[in-house]
Amino acid sequence: MVYVTSESLDYYLNLNYAFSVYPEKTGMYTIMIPELPGCMSQGKSIAEAVKNLEKARRYWIIRAWDSGNEIPIPSDTNLN
Protein backbone atom coordinates (compact mmCIF):
# COMPACT_ATOMS: atom_id res chain seq x y z
CA MET A 1 0.00 0.00 0.00
CA VAL A 2 1.32 3.43 -0.95
CA TYR A 3 0.79 6.50 1.23
CA VAL A 4 1.08 10.13 0.18
CA THR A 5 0.80 12.89 2.74
CA SER A 6 1.66 16.08 0.91
CA GLU A 7 -1.33 16.40 -1.43
CA SER A 8 -4.38 18.62 -1.05
CA LEU A 9 -7.64 17.40 0.42
CA ASP A 10 -9.25 17.64 -3.04
CA TYR A 11 -6.61 15.29 -4.41
CA TYR A 12 -7.57 12.60 -1.89
CA LEU A 13 -11.32 13.18 -2.29
CA ASN A 14 -11.00 12.56 -6.03
CA LEU A 15 -9.26 9.19 -5.70
CA ASN A 16 -11.26 6.11 -6.67
CA TYR A 17 -11.05 3.06 -4.43
CA ALA A 18 -12.16 -0.49 -5.13
CA PHE A 19 -14.94 -1.67 -2.85
CA SER A 20 -16.42 -5.01 -1.81
CA VAL A 21 -20.14 -5.75 -1.55
CA TYR A 22 -21.56 -8.40 0.77
CA PRO A 23 -25.24 -9.35 0.61
CA GLU A 24 -26.74 -9.95 4.05
CA LYS A 25 -29.40 -12.52 4.97
CA THR A 26 -31.68 -9.64 5.94
CA GLY A 27 -31.76 -8.36 2.34
CA MET A 28 -29.39 -5.50 3.10
CA TYR A 29 -25.99 -5.01 1.48
CA THR A 30 -22.81 -4.25 3.39
CA ILE A 31 -20.16 -2.45 1.38
CA MET A 32 -16.61 -1.51 2.34
CA ILE A 33 -13.35 -0.10 1.03
CA PRO A 34 -10.62 -2.51 2.19
CA GLU A 35 -7.86 0.09 1.71
CA LEU A 36 -9.55 2.53 4.11
CA PRO A 37 -9.79 0.59 7.40
CA GLY A 38 -13.24 0.87 8.93
CA CYS A 39 -14.73 2.64 5.90
CA MET A 40 -17.99 0.82 5.33
CA SER A 41 -21.72 1.32 4.99
CA GLN A 42 -24.96 -0.49 4.22
CA GLY A 43 -28.02 -0.09 2.04
CA LYS A 44 -31.28 -1.76 1.05
CA SER A 45 -29.94 -2.04 -2.52
CA ILE A 46 -26.46 -2.06 -4.00
CA ALA A 47 -27.10 1.42 -5.40
CA GLU A 48 -28.10 2.74 -1.97
CA ALA A 49 -25.09 1.04 -0.35
CA VAL A 50 -22.74 2.65 -2.91
CA LYS A 51 -24.31 6.07 -2.29
CA ASN A 52 -23.93 5.63 1.47
CA LEU A 53 -20.35 4.41 1.05
CA GLU A 54 -19.48 7.56 -0.90
CA LYS A 55 -20.53 9.64 2.10
CA ALA A 56 -18.52 7.38 4.43
CA ARG A 57 -15.47 7.54 2.12
CA ARG A 58 -15.55 11.35 2.05
CA TYR A 59 -15.93 11.51 5.84
CA TRP A 60 -13.08 8.98 6.34
CA ILE A 61 -10.72 10.95 4.10
CA ILE A 62 -11.63 14.35 5.60
CA ARG A 63 -11.14 13.07 9.15
CA ALA A 64 -7.79 11.44 8.28
CA TRP A 65 -6.59 14.56 6.45
CA ASP A 66 -7.71 16.91 9.25
CA SER A 67 -5.93 14.69 11.80
CA GLY A 68 -2.73 14.53 9.78
CA ASN A 69 -3.06 10.78 9.31
CA GLU A 70 -1.72 9.04 6.23
CA ILE A 71 -4.26 8.30 3.53
CA PRO A 72 -3.66 5.21 1.39
CA ILE A 73 -3.42 5.67 -2.35
CA PRO A 74 -5.55 3.10 -4.21
CA SER A 75 -3.44 0.14 -5.23
CA ASP A 76 -5.43 -0.36 -8.43
CA THR A 77 -4.43 2.70 -10.43
CA ASN A 78 -6.77 1.64 -13.26
CA LEU A 79 -9.64 2.99 -11.15
CA ASN A 80 -8.45 6.60 -11.44
FIZAGU-389319 format. One record per residue (C-alpha): residue in one letter; x, y, z. Coordinates in steps of 0.2 Angstrom, whole numbers, plus 5000, padded with zeros to 4 digits. Example, Ala and Ser with C-alpha at 12.3 -4.5 7.8 and 13.67 -1.06 7.14 Angstrom:
2
A506249785039 S506849955036 
//
This chain:
80
M500050005000 V500750174995 Y500450325006 V500550515001 T500450645014 S500850805005 E499350824993 S497850934995 L496250875002 D495450884985 Y496750764978 Y496250634991 L494350664989 N494550634970 L495450464972 N494450314967 Y494550154978 A493949984974 F492549924986 S491849754991 V489949714992 Y489249585004 P487449535003 E486649505020 K485349375025 T484249525030 G484149585012 M485349735015 Y487049755007 T488649795017 I489949885007 M491749925012 I493350005005 P494749875011 E496150005009 L495250135021 P495150035037 G493450045045 C492650135030 M491050045027 S489150075025 Q487549985021 G486050005010 K484449915005 S485049904987 I486849904980 A486550074973 E485950144990 A487550054998 V488650134985 K487850304989 N488050285007 L489850225005 E490350384995 K489750485011 A490750375022 R492350385011 R492250575010 Y492050585029 W493550455032 I494650555021 I494250725028 R494450655046 A496150575041 W496750735032 D496150855046 S497050735059 G498650735049 N498550545047 E499150455031 I497950425018 P498250265007 I498350284988 P497250164979 S498350014974 D497349984958 T497850144948 N496650084934 L495250154944 N495850334943 
//
